[in-house]
Amino acid sequence: MTTNLRLLLRERPTGRVEALHFEAVREPVADPGAGEVLVRTCWLAFAPAQRGYLNDVPSYVPPVAIGEVMRATGVGQVVTSAQPGFAAGDLVLGSLGWQEYATLAPRDGAPLELLPPDIGDPKLALGVLGTTGVTAWVGMRLIGRPAAGDTVLVTAAAGATGSLAGQIARAMGAARVVGTASTLEKQAWVRDVAGFDDCIDYRDPKVFRRLRESAPDGFDVVFDNVGGTLLDDALANIRIGARVVLCGSISTGYEPKRPEVGLRNYQFLTTRRARMEGFIVIDHADRVPEARAELRRWIDKGQLHWAEDVVEGLEAAPATLQRLFDGQNLGKQLLHVADPA
């Protein structure tokens, strides 16, 4: 009988995510019941928000419970199906979790969708054509709304969402796009591949001055994935009427403790008559088809470029999540579990 390796939450981390916080168990894989679909996991996606799922605090989704399989979106292949519309061999996208096999019941609202036959590389459903791309689209298209001639700042620009957000701003007509990243390698990729006009080392002690030098007249749009002092510096460099998009706050580590330092420069939102707005992509589910269609058009025109950082093996899942907070990834962080048959 086939067995299923599952990583269950053993204890909640208070700092770094490590293997000791999870229990690896092997269980028999049973045939799906009526209305269920058995899926073999092929690739899993990682995002900073997953760290927040491990905290026992109220949020936009319930925390992962002790003893539950860790929550994660993935692409897999249908093994057997007792649900109309899904057949053995189909590639699907859904909430598969940190496990080799997932049994889902789409009739009960379990998110599971067939990959379009023309998607090409299935991993794109976890990146540019998945939640990552849609998040960048929603934040920039619906909230940031860059116009022709605007100057845009994107923090964590070498990350999966940030790199796409900056390119979307360019496709929408922004005149200048500036990013922030850590290493020289990442900064070069942001400029040379993603096509940003400039990329600033956020660890530079003179980062405030670098932001001012890169956009002497200020930023019309700030797409923030970092929070903390970097967001604070950005707020002091916004123009009148600026839109500040709050997408993430990776500087906090998404740990349960509150940040030690808050924003000091929020008064610029008043004096510059600016707006700061946060969003969660699941609130815009009705716009997903529109977002994917426009992302596909930009891809076909050669206006979007992306990177993938792939780690091998389900056992490496905890360390793979921690990579995001150690700044080790370039582009979308993925985990390869198995190849489709």
Secondary structure, 3 states (H helix, E strand, C coil): CCEEEEEEECCCCCCCCCHHHEEEEEEECCCCCCCCEEEEEEEEEECCHHHHHCCCCCCCCCCCCCCCECCCEEEEEEEEECCCCCCCCCEEEEECCCECEEEECHHHCCCEEECCCCCCCHHHHHCCCCHHHHHHHHHHHHHHCCCCCCEEEECCCCEHHHHHHHHHHHHCCCCEEEEEECCHHHHHHHHHCCCCCEEEECCCCCHHHHHHHHCCCCEEEEEECCCHHHHHHHHCCEEEEEEEEECCCHHHCCCCCCCCCCCCCCCHHHHCCCEEEECCHHHHHHHHHHHHHHHHHHHHCCCCCCCEEEEECHHHHHHHHHHHHHCCCCEEEEEECCCCC
